[in-house]
């Protein structure tokens, strides 16, 4: 008698965890959704409030899965509290504060261009802090991905970039990219912790760091309390970018390193364009197809003969 094979979720997760290119691509897709969600949040929830509520919901979701790992990992956590505070403050709280704030001021074109520069900061920080040099092919791959993103951002005409006006939102985005570049480089020194411990402790720090910003924001005349759409954005960003993406990003960089993994950031603007087509009905042009080929080729090239 034939039996229908049962799905083994644990085995699937183990196979997924051993495929860094796949999980880093999924991470880029979810982060593209974070950018779209940030746009949907404008006018429905203030940016700092979104960050605080996002991490509050994430901590509440993670807590039931984290109690046992936290007890087991507490000696390691206690020794590495400054490091975990740095990760929570820089990578979780301040990056998202600045990202959501930037999306209230700048265009998706500018944000995409600036976010594509993150691998360059990863290369620079790896060299300055750890004396790790990027390979020639990594740099060529970075340039290809940057051209692909610029082609997408310019609507297929790179000459349009010369007419782009940068504003305060662009400055916020640059600082956000620098913060996340530092966080990504710091992951190479991650202590041996269960994934739940490593995510929830920085998440708690992120919540605490974000609260003063949110308190200040609530006192401003332009404060926007969350409505239904605002809460929907909170839930999405808590589950997908805050939890799932962070777990996948950490795992991917554990396997292939921050220099090689950082280039996958450049898939975010491409995925964001695709999501805009699906969710907003925007037209997919030939320049999007060309840009996608350039970005994928750049990411693939950055993996060849890479040292870290």
N, C-alpha and C positions, 0 to 999 in steps of 0.2 A: 504494500500500500504506500503510494507516494505521499509525502508530507511536504507542505509548503515551508520552505526555509524561513526561519525567524530572523528578523532584523536584529543585528547586534550593534546597538548604539555605541557601546564602549569601544568595540573594534573599529568602528568608523571613525571615532574621534582620535584614536591612536594613529590610524592611517593618515588622517588629516594633519595631525600634529607633526608628522614626519615629512611633510611637503611644504617647505618654506615659501616657494614661489607662489603656490596656490593660496596659502593663508595670507601672505602679504598682498596679493591681488584682492582677496576678499576684504582685507583691511582698508585698502584704497577705495573700494566700492562703498563701504560703510562710511568712510570719512567724507566721500562725495555727498552722501546723504546728509551728513552733518552740516555741510555748507548749504545745501538746499533747505534744510530745517532752519538754519540760522536766518535765511532770507524770509521763510514763512513766519519766523518769530517777530520780525520787525513790525511794531505797532500792536503786538499782542502780548508781549512780555519784555521787560527791560533786560538788557544783556547780562548784567551782573547777577540779577535775580535768577535768570535762566541757568547760569553756572552753578549757583548755590543749590537751587532746587534739583538740578540734574544730579549733583553729587549726593544730595540727601537721599533721593530715590535710589540711586545706585548702591549706597551703603545699606539701605534697608533691604534691598534685594539680595545683596551679597552676604549679609550677616548670617543667615541660617546655614550657609555653606562654609562659613569661615571660622566658626567657633572652635571646632576641633583642630584645624590647622594652626590657628592663632595660639592655642595652648601649647601645641607641639613646637611651634617655631619661636615662642616668646624669647628664649635666650638669644637667638640670632637677631630678632627684631630689636631687642633692647640695645644690642651693640651697634646697630645700624640705624638708629632713629634719625640722626642728622641726614644721612643719605636718603632715607625714605621721606623725610620732610622736604628735602630738595626736590625729589621726584614729584611729590604731591603739589608743592607750591608752583614749581616751574612748568612741569609737563601737564598737570591736570587742571590747576586753578587759573594761573595767569595766562597760559596759552588760550584757554577757552574764553576767559574774560575779554582778551584783546581780539580774538577772532569774532565773537558775537558783536563786540563794540565796533569793529571795523566794518562789518556787514551793515551797520546802521548808517555808514557814511560813504563807503566806497562802492564801486561797481564790481560785478562778478568778473569783468574783464581784468581789472587791476588786481583783484584778489587772486585770480588764477595765475597771473604772471608772477606775482610775488611769492605765492606758495610754492611755485616750481623751483624757486631758488634754495629751498631747504637742503637738498643734497649738497649744494656747494658749501653751506655752513657746516654740515656734518663733516665733509672732507677737511675743512679749515680747522674745526675744533679737534678732530682726531689728530691732526698734525701738531697743533699748538699744545695740546694737553698730553697726548700719548706718543708723539713723534711717529704717527702712522701715516705713511704717504699713500695717496690715491694713485692707482696705476694709470698709465696713459689711456688704456681702453675705458676705464671708469670715467675719465674726464671727457673723452669723446662721446661716450654714452650719455653723460650728463648734458652735453651740448646738443645732441640730437633730441633728447627729451625736451629740453628747453625750447628748441625751435618748434617742436610739435605743439607745445603748450601755447607759445606765442602765436602760431598760426591759427589755433583755435580761438584765442582771445581777440585776435585782430579781425576775425571774420573772413579769413582767407587772404587778407591783404596786409602784409607786414608793414607797409608804409603807414598804415593807420596808427601804428604804435607811436610814431613821432608826434601825433596830434593828441595823445592821451594826456589828460590833466590829472596830476597826482594831488591828493588832498590829505587831510589829517587821518582819514581812514587807512590810507596807504601806509602811513607811518606806523599806525597801530599794527597793521598786518606784518610789516617788516620785523617789528619787535616780537610779535607772536611767533614768527618763523624762527627767529634766533633762539627764543626760549625752547621751542620744541626740538630744534637741532641740538641744543645742550642736553636736553633730556634723553634724546636718542643715543647720543654718545655716552652718556652716563650709564645706560643700560648694559654696556660692556663690563661694568663693575658690579652688576646686580648680585646681591648675596644669595646663598642657596636657600630659597624659600618656596613653599608651596604656592602655586599660582594665586590661590584665593588670598593668602596672607599678603603677597606682594601687591595685589590690586587694592584690597580693602584698606590697608594701612595708609598708603598715599591718598586714597580716596577720602579717608577721614581727615587727613591733613588738608586736602584740597577744600573740603567743606569748611574747615575752620579758617583757612586763609581767605576764602572767598567771602565770608560773612561780613567783615568790616566794609568791603566794597559795596555789598548789598545794602547794608545799613545806611551808608552814605547815599546810595542811589535812591532809597525810599524817601529821603528828605528833599529830593530835588523836585522842582515843579513838573518836569517832563517824565516823572516816573510812571511806568505802565504796569499795573498789576496784571497777572496772568488771567486771560479769559479761557474759553474752551480750546481755542486753537493754540494758545500759549501752553496750556497743560499738555496737549497732545505732543507738542514739540519737546517738552520736558521729559515725557515718558519715552519717546523715541530716542532722544539723545542719552538718556540714562541707560537704556538697555543695549543699544547698538554701539554708538561711538564710545561711551564711557566704560562699558564692561567688555563686550565681545571684542571690539576693535583693540582695546588695550591688551587683552590676553593674547590675541593673535599677533599683534605687533611685537610684544615682548618675546613670544615664542619664535617668531620669524628671525628677529635679530639675534637671538640666542644661537641659531643654527648657522646663519651666513654672515653675521656681523653688520655693524651700522653703516659702513661704507657701501657695501653691496645692497643691503636692504633699504638704505635711505633713498635710493633712486626710485623705488616704487611709489614714493610720494607724488611723483610726476604723473602717475596714472589718475590721481584724484581729479584734476581739472577735466580730463577726458571723460571720466565717468560722470562728472557733474554735468557736462554737456549732454551726454546720453540721457541722464535722468531728466534734464530739462526738456528734451524731446518727448519723453514718455509722459512726464507729469504736467508739463506746461504747453505741450503742443508745438514746440519750436521745430523749425525745419532742419533736417540733417543734411548738410551740404557736402560737396566733394572735398572741401578743405578740412572738414572734420575727419573724413576717411584718411586723407593724407597725414593729418596730424596723429591719428591713432597709430598708423604704421610707423611713423617716426618715433613715437614714444615707446611703443613695444620694442622696436629695434634698439633704441637706446638702453632700455632696461636690460634686454638680453645681452647687449654688448658689454654692459657694466659688470656682468657676471663672469666674463671670460678672463682667465688668468688673474683673477682678483685675489689679493692677499688677505683682505679682511672684509 
